[in-house]
Amino acid sequence: MTACYGQGSGEARVQVGGQAPNFTLRSAQGETISLADYRGEKPVLLYFSMGPG
């Protein structure tokens, strides 16, 4: 999982081919998950489009 594009001020943008900064989120089950937990694993790309409506 990778957070690559920020629209607000103060959010880092990652260059193509660059490494994403570490971030931590809470799962739906309440577990804390960090990007660093997945370093060295096969990559997964999730893309969500915020289309009209």
Z-matrix of the N, CA and C atoms (Angstrom, degrees):
N
C 1 1.435
C 2 1.508 1 108.54
N 3 1.291 2 115.39 1 140.22
C 4 1.452 3 119.72 2 -175.83
C 5 1.512 4 110.13 3 -145.39
N 6 1.309 5 118.34 4 130.65
C 7 1.459 6 123.14 5 173.20
C 8 1.514 7 106.56 6 -99.77
N 9 1.305 8 116.88 7 111.95
C 10 1.461 9 119.71 8 -170.58
C 11 1.515 10 114.80 9 -112.91
N 12 1.291 11 120.80 10 -23.24
C 13 1.455 12 119.88 11 -170.04
C 14 1.514 13 110.48 12 -131.41
N 15 1.315 14 116.76 13 117.75
C 16 1.453 15 120.68 14 177.33
C 17 1.512 16 110.58 15 -109.83
N 18 1.317 17 117.08 16 142.05
C 19 1.453 18 120.69 17 179.48
C 20 1.515 19 111.99 18 -105.03
N 21 1.336 20 117.07 19 -19.92
C 22 1.454 21 119.94 20 -179.10
C 23 1.516 22 111.69 21 -85.54
N 24 1.324 23 115.58 22 164.11
C 25 1.465 24 119.05 23 178.45
C 26 1.522 25 109.33 24 -70.69
N 27 1.317 26 116.13 25 147.05
C 28 1.451 27 120.91 26 178.66
C 29 1.511 28 114.54 27 85.64
N 30 1.314 29 118.19 28 -4.56
C 31 1.460 30 120.61 29 178.65
C 32 1.520 31 109.24 30 -92.26
N 33 1.317 32 116.43 31 132.72
C 34 1.461 33 121.29 32 -179.13
C 35 1.523 34 110.22 33 -74.92
N 36 1.307 35 115.33 34 140.92
C 37 1.458 36 120.70 35 173.47
C 38 1.515 37 107.88 36 -104.81
N 39 1.308 38 116.26 37 139.44
C 40 1.456 39 121.67 38 -178.71
C 41 1.519 40 108.65 39 -98.21
N 42 1.318 41 116.05 40 132.82
C 43 1.458 42 120.94 41 176.92
C 44 1.526 43 108.91 42 -73.29
N 45 1.330 44 116.70 43 150.17
C 46 1.460 45 121.45 44 176.11
C 47 1.521 46 108.18 45 -55.59
N 48 1.308 47 116.96 46 129.61
C 49 1.458 48 121.99 47 -178.43
C 50 1.514 49 113.76 48 85.78
N 51 1.343 50 116.59 49 -7.04
C 52 1.462 51 120.75 50 -179.32
C 53 1.518 52 111.47 51 -83.66
N 54 1.309 53 115.57 52 168.72
C 55 1.453 54 121.60 53 179.57
C 56 1.528 55 109.44 54 -91.84
N 57 1.310 56 116.15 55 134.19
C 58 1.464 57 120.92 56 179.26
C 59 1.526 58 110.15 57 -70.18
N 60 1.330 59 117.39 58 143.46
C 61 1.466 60 119.25 59 176.00
C 62 1.527 61 110.04 60 -68.69
N 63 1.315 62 116.25 61 151.12
C 64 1.455 63 119.68 62 178.91
C 65 1.532 64 109.68 63 -66.68
N 66 1.317 65 116.24 64 145.24
C 67 1.458 66 121.75 65 173.67
C 68 1.518 67 108.24 66 -146.31
N 69 1.314 68 116.60 67 159.17
C 70 1.459 69 122.53 68 -178.79
C 71 1.521 70 108.56 69 -127.32
N 72 1.331 71 115.33 70 136.43
C 73 1.464 72 122.49 71 179.52
C 74 1.519 73 109.24 72 -132.28
N 75 1.318 74 116.21 73 161.53
C 76 1.460 75 121.03 74 174.13
C 77 1.525 76 107.89 75 -102.74
N 78 1.342 77 116.43 76 130.69
C 79 1.463 78 121.59 77 -179.24
C 80 1.526 79 110.32 78 -75.67
N 81 1.327 80 116.30 79 170.66
C 82 1.462 81 121.57 80 177.56
C 83 1.531 82 110.75 81 -62.58
N 84 1.334 83 116.69 82 -22.83
C 85 1.465 84 121.54 83 178.85
C 86 1.530 85 112.12 84 -90.39
N 87 1.343 86 117.26 85 1.80
C 88 1.454 87 121.57 86 177.82
C 89 1.516 88 114.71 87 88.35
N 90 1.336 89 117.64 88 4.72
C 91 1.465 90 121.13 89 178.39
C 92 1.524 91 110.12 90 -81.01
N 93 1.326 92 116.81 91 147.26
C 94 1.458 93 121.99 92 174.82
C 95 1.519 94 108.25 93 -89.41
N 96 1.328 95 116.59 94 126.05
C 97 1.463 96 122.65 95 -178.31
C 98 1.520 97 108.16 96 -126.31
N 99 1.325 98 116.36 97 131.89
C 100 1.463 99 122.27 98 178.30
C 101 1.517 100 109.86 99 -115.34
N 102 1.308 101 116.12 100 150.59
C 103 1.461 102 120.52 101 175.12
C 104 1.525 103 109.69 102 -57.88
N 105 1.331 104 116.97 103 -37.14
C 106 1.468 105 121.35 104 -179.46
C 107 1.529 106 111.97 105 -58.99
N 108 1.338 107 117.51 106 -25.01
C 109 1.466 108 120.93 107 177.87
C 110 1.523 109 111.49 108 -62.98
N 111 1.323 110 117.26 109 -20.78
C 112 1.464 111 121.57 110 -174.36
C 113 1.522 112 113.25 111 -110.20
N 114 1.330 113 118.65 112 4.76
C 115 1.469 114 120.84 113 177.34
C 116 1.522 115 109.10 114 -58.75
N 117 1.336 116 116.11 115 135.09
C 118 1.458 117 121.41 116 179.89
C 119 1.514 118 113.65 117 88.69
N 120 1.323 119 117.91 118 -8.73
C 121 1.465 120 122.00 119 177.52
C 122 1.527 121 109.35 120 -86.77
N 123 1.324 122 116.30 121 168.35
C 124 1.465 123 120.13 122 176.06
C 125 1.525 124 108.83 123 -65.37
N 126 1.340 125 117.31 124 140.94
C 127 1.468 126 119.93 125 -177.93
C 128 1.530 127 112.62 126 -72.82
N 129 1.305 128 114.54 127 149.03
C 130 1.461 129 122.51 128 174.01
C 131 1.519 130 106.49 129 -130.76
N 132 1.313 131 116.94 130 132.84
C 133 1.456 132 121.22 131 179.52
C 134 1.518 133 108.50 132 -116.04
N 135 1.316 134 116.50 133 123.34
C 136 1.459 135 122.40 134 174.52
C 137 1.513 136 107.37 135 -113.42
N 138 1.312 137 116.26 136 129.79
C 139 1.459 138 120.83 137 -178.24
C 140 1.515 139 108.26 138 -126.14
N 141 1.310 140 116.38 139 126.93
C 142 1.456 141 122.02 140 177.13
C 143 1.514 142 108.16 141 -119.73
N 144 1.303 143 116.51 142 127.73
C 145 1.458 144 121.31 143 178.75
C 146 1.519 145 108.79 144 -102.18
N 147 1.306 146 115.55 145 127.62
C 148 1.457 147 120.67 146 176.63
C 149 1.525 148 107.86 147 -93.84
N 150 1.309 149 115.82 148 77.84
C 151 1.454 150 121.46 149 -178.44
C 152 1.517 151 111.92 150 -74.34
N 153 1.325 152 116.70 151 176.69
C 154 1.463 153 121.68 152 179.16
C 155 1.528 154 111.48 153 -58.63
N 156 1.306 155 115.57 154 144.53
C 157 1.448 156 120.10 155 171.42
C 158 1.445 157 113.13 156 100.76
